[in-house]
Amino acid sequence: MKIVVQRVLRSSVSVNDEVVGEIGKGLMILFGAEKGDRDEAVNALAEKVLNLRIFADDEGKMNRSCLDVKGGVLVVSQFTLAGDCSRGRRPGFDNAAAPEEAERLYKNFIKKLVVSQLKIQEGRFGADMQVDLVNDGPVTFILER
């Protein structure tokens, strides 16, 4: 499982020119499931992103979490995170989880975030989406489990 976490000032995701998810200050998360991923990884990554101290404190140091700043979280499924570009010029997706399993893991990840009572928004699994964001910093992390 791979996720890309970006600290944002604002972010939105659209499908067919309709905004389906939108947040202000918070985290924009791209979520990619791979073969063999388990719910334990979902739980660990959800806990990690909610408590990751990447927001500035009063002294400008990364010392506050999304929970601390009461930020929003926008999660978008990102199949291409499972892509392998190590050979040739075309990515291979043999390591990507099957769509049904990937969607189940994606939905479980969102459920784990919802209990935080932060504003949690999501894209539409399997759809052609357009993501708009203003990365704050820029601050971006890649987490794998």
C-alpha positions in Angstrom: 0.0 0.0 0.0 1.3 3.4 -1.0 0.0 6.8 -0.1 1.1 10.2 -1.0 0.3 12.8 1.7 0.4 16.5 0.8 -0.2 19.4 3.2 -2.5 21.7 1.4 -4.2 25.1 1.7 -7.1 23.8 -0.3 -7.9 20.8 -2.5 -10.8 19.5 -4.6 -11.6 16.6 -6.8 -14.0 16.7 -9.7 -15.7 14.1 -11.9 -17.3 15.2 -15.2 -16.9 18.9 -14.1 -18.7 18.2 -10.8 -16.9 18.7 -7.6 -17.3 15.5 -5.6 -14.9 16.4 -2.7 -13.4 19.6 -1.4 -11.4 20.7 1.7 -9.6 23.8 2.9 -6.5 23.6 5.0 -5.5 20.0 5.6 -4.2 16.8 3.9 -4.7 15.7 0.3 -4.0 11.9 0.2 -3.5 9.8 -2.9 -4.2 6.1 -2.0 -2.8 3.1 -3.9 -3.5 -0.5 -3.0 -1.2 -3.4 -4.0 -1.6 -7.2 -4.1 -1.3 -8.6 -0.6 -2.2 -5.4 1.2 -4.1 -6.1 4.5 -6.4 -4.2 6.8 -3.6 -3.9 9.3 -1.8 -1.6 6.9 -4.9 0.4 6.4 -5.3 0.9 10.2 -1.6 1.8 10.6 -1.6 4.3 7.7 -4.8 6.0 8.8 -3.4 6.4 12.4 -0.1 7.7 11.0 -1.6 10.4 8.7 -4.0 11.7 11.3 -1.1 12.1 13.8 1.7 13.0 11.5 3.2 16.3 12.8 3.6 18.2 9.6 1.7 21.4 10.4 3.6 24.4 11.8 3.4 25.3 15.5 3.6 28.9 16.8 7.4 28.8 16.2 7.1 27.7 12.6 8.3 24.1 13.3 6.4 21.0 12.0 5.0 20.0 15.3 1.2 19.8 14.9 -0.9 17.1 13.3 -4.0 17.3 11.2 -6.0 16.5 14.3 -4.3 19.4 16.2 -5.1 21.9 13.5 -8.6 20.4 12.8 -7.7 20.2 9.1 -9.7 18.5 6.4 -8.7 15.3 4.6 -9.4 14.6 0.9 -8.6 11.0 -0.2 -8.4 10.1 -3.8 -7.8 6.5 -5.1 -4.7 6.4 -7.3 -4.2 3.2 -9.2 -1.0 4.4 -10.8 0.9 4.4 -7.4 1.1 0.6 -7.9 2.8 1.1 -11.3 6.3 -0.3 -11.9 8.4 1.9 -14.2 11.7 0.0 -13.7 11.6 -1.7 -17.1 11.0 -0.2 -20.5 9.0 3.0 -21.1 5.5 1.8 -20.2 4.5 1.2 -16.6 3.4 -2.3 -15.5 0.5 -2.7 -13.1 1.0 -6.4 -12.2 1.4 -5.4 -8.5 -1.9 -3.5 -8.3 -4.6 -5.0 -6.2 -7.7 -6.3 -8.0 -10.3 -3.5 -8.3 -12.7 -5.0 -5.9 -10.0 -5.5 -3.2 -8.5 -2.0 -3.9 -11.9 -0.4 -3.4 -12.6 -2.3 -0.2 -9.2 -1.2 1.2 -9.8 2.4 0.1 -13.3 2.5 1.7 -11.8 1.0 4.9 -9.1 3.7 5.0 -11.7 6.4 4.7 -13.8 4.7 7.5 -10.8 4.8 9.8 -10.3 8.6 9.1 -14.0 9.4 9.6 -13.8 8.4 13.3 -11.5 11.4 13.8 -14.5 13.7 13.3 -12.5 15.9 10.9 -14.0 16.9 7.6 -13.2 13.8 5.4 -13.9 14.0 1.7 -13.2 11.5 -1.0 -13.0 11.1 -4.8 -15.0 8.5 -6.7 -13.2 5.2 -6.9 -12.5 4.1 -10.5 -13.6 7.3 -12.1 -11.6 9.6 -14.3 -10.9 12.5 -11.8 -9.4 15.9 -11.9 -7.6 17.0 -8.8 -6.9 20.6 -7.9 -4.7 21.6 -5.0 -2.5 24.2 -3.5 0.4 22.4 -1.8 1.4 24.3 1.3 5.2 24.5 1.7 5.4 22.4 -0.5 5.1 19.5 2.0 4.7 16.0 0.5 5.5 12.6 2.0 5.2 9.1 0.6 4.2 6.4 3.0 4.3 2.7 2.3 3.2 -0.3 4.3 
